Amino acid sequence: MSKTKKILSVVLAVVMAFSVFSICAFADTPTATWSIEVTATDGSALPATIPTGTQVKVTVKLQTNFYVGTVGLPVYFSDAFSYVDGSAVQTAIYGTGATRFGFNGDYTADTGYKAVYAVYVPNSGAGATSPMYSTATTVLTFVLEAVSEAAAEVKLDDTKQKATDNIGGPFYCGSRDSSDVSTEEAMVGQTFTVPAATEVVIADAAAEPVLTGINGGYVDDTNEYVYGIPVGDDAADYFEVENGSFTVSASVTGGTLTVYDSNNAVYATYTVIIFGDVDGSGDITVLDEAIVYGATNGVSITDPASFFAADVDGSGDITVLDEAIVYGGTTGVAVTVNPYAA
């Protein structure tokens, strides 16, 4: 038996002691309202479908109208998820240093489900006090990873609540009539309200998108450039993607072509190059010719995309030949769309 499971066993024994031997009843009905949220690990909302390999954060909250006694909290999840070891964070319900914790990330659950099981017991000798959560308060967070394709669920299960006719139920929240942890608890604790299961659609990991040039378009994966686009044309007409999609911000030197996978996640970004369009205007003008002329006389072109666009003969340097070609472009002489084409 692992150290974690030994600790959990000890804490569970304490839970059973509280639940079996405490018999106090209250005039009002103690109720506990649970809620559960499944989000991206940064807390943002999940998309409609997530790919396998995605990690999600599960947050469980509690709201009560009585003071919280000992808690047993199993959270169930479809076996299309797996628990990420070490990710659980349990709230010190009865105070820092005064809360005894138990946790099992590999709890036996129903067919098709796994579960994590968190336990909270007050340590009265350490000055523990029981809270009353009048608003929904986080008591547990942990991380799951999507491991197989499914319409998967994450849920609390009110049929697992400890009750007089289900004394072995693992889902338990004791109830005290004051913050004093030495007061007795009701035998089966508070009555629960739990939300419906949260469903997360898991898809196979997206196939790798493949960007290719058409109509003379060229994909330069080494420099992460795309070119082969005549001045004034729409760059989108010169490329296509398998297993995804793409957008073009602008058909000018310095524009971006962004590739997305089938789950609409960014896969790659390329810089658009229009040879001769050194200033990124989308046309070849006297300003472009002036920039290239300056480069031949010691004035550096520091932007890599602009330098690449100015090297219209593909020599790897800016020379008087490039200046002559760009000058020709300003007078209507066609500038090659790809100096590297055979």
N, C-alpha and C positions, 0 to 999 in steps of 0.2 A: 504493500500500500504506500502510495506517495505521501510525502510530508504534507502536501496541500490537502489530500483526502483525509489524513489523520486529524488535521486541524479542524476540518469541516465536520468530521464525525463527533469530535468533542463538543463543538459548538451546537450541533444538531441535538446532542443529548441534553444540552441546556434548554434548547427550544422545547423539547418534549417535556422536560420537567416543568417549565412554565405553563405549558398548555394543559397538562394532565392534572396538576395539583392546584392550579389557581381556579377559583370558582366564583369570584365576585361577579355580580350582575349590576347593571346600571338602569336607572329609570328611563333614560333616553337610549335610542338605538345607536350604537357606535357604527359609523360608516367610513369606509376608505374608498376613495375614487382614484383608480390607477390610470395612467396614460402612458403611451409608448410612441416614440418618434423614431423613424429610420431616415437618416440623412446621409449626404456625403460626409467624409471625415472632417471637413472644414465647417460643417453645420449647414451648408447650403442644400437646397432641394435637389432630389435626385431627378434625372431625366426619366421619361416614360419607360425606357429600356436601358439596362446596364450590361456591359459585356462581362464575360467570365474574367476573373482576375481583379475585378473592382472590389475595393473595400468600402464598407458602409459603417456608419456609427449608429448604435442603438442607444437611445436615452429613455430611461424609465423614471416617471415622476409619480409622486404620491400626494394626495390631498386628503386631510382627515378632519373630523369634527370632535375627535377625542385625542388624548395624548398617546403617542405611539409607543407600544410595547415591543416585545421581541418580534422580529420579522423573518419570515422565510419566503424567498422570492425566486421562483423558477420562471425563466423566460425561454419560450420554445421557438425554434426556428427550423424551417425545412432543411432537409439534409443536402439541398443544393448549395447551402452555405456551410462554411466551417468557421469555428471560433479562432480568432487570432490570439495566440498565447500571450499572456501578460498584458492584455489591453484593458482589462476591467479596472474601473475606478469606482469604489464604493464610498458613499458619503458617511462621514462619522456622525451618525444620527444622534447619538447621545453625548457628543462632545469628543474633541480630539484627545486621545489617550484613554477615553472612557467607553469606547465602543469596541467590542470584540467582533471580529469579522470571520466569516467562513466563505469560501468560494470554490466552486467546482466547475471547470469549463468543459467537462466531459460527462455531464449528468445523463443517466439513462432516461430516455423519453419514449413517447409513443412511436409506433412504426411510421417511418417517413419523416420523423422529427428528431432533432437533437435539442439539447437545452443547456443553459448555464444556470447555476443555482447559487444565489447569494443569501447569506444569513447574517443577521445583525442582532447582537445581544448586549444589553447594557452592563457595564462593570460598575456595580454600585460602590465598590470599594475605591474607585477612582473618581468619585464625585459626579457620576453620570446623572443627567436629567433627561426626562422624556419631552420631546417637542410636540406641539400641535401644529400641523401644517395646514393653515387656513387657505393657503394658495398652493397650487401645484409646485412641488419642489423636487428637484432631481435627487434620486437616491442611488442610481446605478447607471453607468455608461460602459459600453464595451464595443469592440469592433468585430465585424464578420467579414469574411471574404467569399465572393461568389465563385463557386467551383464547378458548377454544371448548369446547363441550360434548363430553365424551368420557370413556371409562375410560382415563385417561392413566397412563403409567409414568415412573418415574425409576429409573435403573439404572446399574450398572457392568457391563461386558461382558467376561467372561474370554476370549472368543474373540479379543479385540483385544490380548491379551498378547503382548509381544515374546517370541519363542522362536526356536530354531534353524531351525524350519520356517516362521516368520513374523517374519523379522528386521525387517520394516517396521512391526510392531505398535506402536501409540502408547501402549499401557498397559504401564508399565515401573516397576520398583522395583529399583534396583541393590542389591548386597549386599557389605558389607565385613566383614572378620574382626576389625576393631577400630574404635575411634572416630577413628582417624587417617585423614583424607580422602585422604592420599597413597597409601594401600594400594590395590591393584588390585581391581576388581570382577569378579564372574562375568559372562561375556559377555551372557547373557540375563537376568540378575538373579534375583530370588526367584520361587518358584512361588506362585501366588495361590489364595486361597480367597475367593470373593465371594458375597454374599447374593443371593437371588432379587430380582427387580425389585419395587419398591414401587409399588402401584397406588393412584391417587387418582381418585375419581369426581368429575367436574366437571359441574355442571348449569348450565343457563341462569340468568342472574341472576333472582332472585325477582321476580315481578310485584308491583307496588305494592299493599299491602293497602288496603282501603277499609272504614272503620268507619262504619256507619250506625245510626240509632236505629230501633227497632221498638216497637210498643205504647205510643207516646208518648215514648220515649227521645229525647234530643236531644244531638248532638255539637257542642260549641262549640270550633271549632278556633282561634279567636282567643285565648281564655283557656286553652285546653287543659283544659276541663272537660267532664264529661258529667253530665246531669241529666234530669229527667222521671221520677224514680223515687219512687213512694210510700213513706212511712215503713214499715219492716218488710218490704219486698219485696226480692227478690234482684236486684241491678243487672244481673246477667248475662242476665236475661229481657227486657231492654229494649234490647239491642244485638246486632248481628251483623257479621261480617267476611267480605268476599270476599278471596280470595288470601292467606289466613292464618288466624290464630286469636287469641283474647284470653283473659286471666284477670282476675278482680276480687279484690283483696286483702280488701276488706270493703265492705259496702253501707252505708257511713256517710260523712258529710262528712269529707273528708280521705283516704278510701280511694283506691286507685289501680286504674285499668283499663289493663292493659298489652297492647299489640297486637304480635303477632309475624308475620313474613313466612313464606312457605312453607318456608324453610330454618331456621325456628325462631329467627331472629335478632330481637332487639327492634327494632321499627320506630318505635313512638310510645308515650308514656305520658300518660294523662289523670287528672285528679283528680275523684273522685266528689263531687257536691254533692247533698245532701238539704235542700231549703229548709225552714228552721225548726230544723234540727238544727245549731245553731251550735257546740256543744261536741264534736261528733264521736262522740256516744254511739249514734247510730242511731235515736234517739227524740226527741220534742219534749217537754221537761220544764221545770220552774220554773227550772232553772239556765239554760237557753237564754233564757227570758224575762228573767231577771235580767241576763244579758250584754247583751241588746238594750236593756233599760232603761238600763243604764250607758252604752251608746253614745249614747243620746239626751241624756245629761247630761255629755258630755265625756270619757268613758272610752273610749279608742280600742280597736278590735278590730284588732290588728296582723297577724293571719294572713289572707292574701288569701282563702283558701277559706272561712274562717269568716265573714269580712265579706260575701262573696258570698252565703252561705247565710242570713245575717241580713237581707239586703235582699230580703225576701219579696215586696215589691210591684214590684220591678224598677225602682225610681226612680233608682238609682245612689247613694243615700245611705241612712243609717239614721235613720228618723224615728219619731215616735209612732205612725204608722200601722203600721209594721213591728212595733212593740212590741205593739200591739193584736192583730195577726194571730197573732203567736207566742203571746201569752197565750191566744187562742182555741184554738190547737193544744194547749195543756196541758189544756184542758177538753173536748177531743174534737171541736172544730170542724176540719174538714178544711183543711189548708194547701195552696195550689196547688203542684203539682210542677214547674211551669214558668211563672213570671210573664211570660215573653216570648212565650208562645204566643198566636197571634192568637185 
